[in-house]
Amino acid sequence: MNARLAAGAATLVLLVALTGCGAGAPDGSDVAPSPSATNASPDDTASPTPSPTPTTTAVALPTDCRAILSEDVLSQLGETPLNDAAFGPSGVGDDGTLTCIWRDPRADTTGLVTTVSRMNRGPALDMLNALVANEGFSCFTPDGGTRCEKTWQDPQYPVTDGRTLFWRDDILIDTIYSNLAPTGYTSSIIARLFD
């Protein structure tokens, strides 16, 4: 076994061992931590472990970008345009995936894109594990699912960028943002879909 393979195997074993040690977000909000806070130590990072296969009926994919958000989150988004044609396809796709693009075409960087799609447990676990192992994401298990997130300094502008993913019951909520992170955004979508 070569050194790279051995190191990868050791990392995977460590991540699996830490599954039960991950801590949830202290306040449950989506406020992005400072870029220095994204360098989590091994004690702060858990391997993603999607919840058990659902025993209830399948959750329907949403069809309305505004309906999946609370009034509070919508008020934080204010006048930010939704699904402007300048950013390409959005709304409900042929496979039922919902893409929501909150961004003003006049802005250089401020905006967010959320995709809500179906993803089976195996592929979801593989993807989330890869984000932890290869890109330094932190994961925890709130709201009956698995949530992974990371923030970083934008390479061109003095703003924070980030990505938050949540998987539960074969539904993946994936949000990539730059300088726009409404408090409770992902939690609002989770509540609308699963509660």
Order of alpha helices (4+ residues) and beta strands (2+ residues): alpha-alpha-beta-beta-beta-alpha-beta-beta-beta-beta-alpha
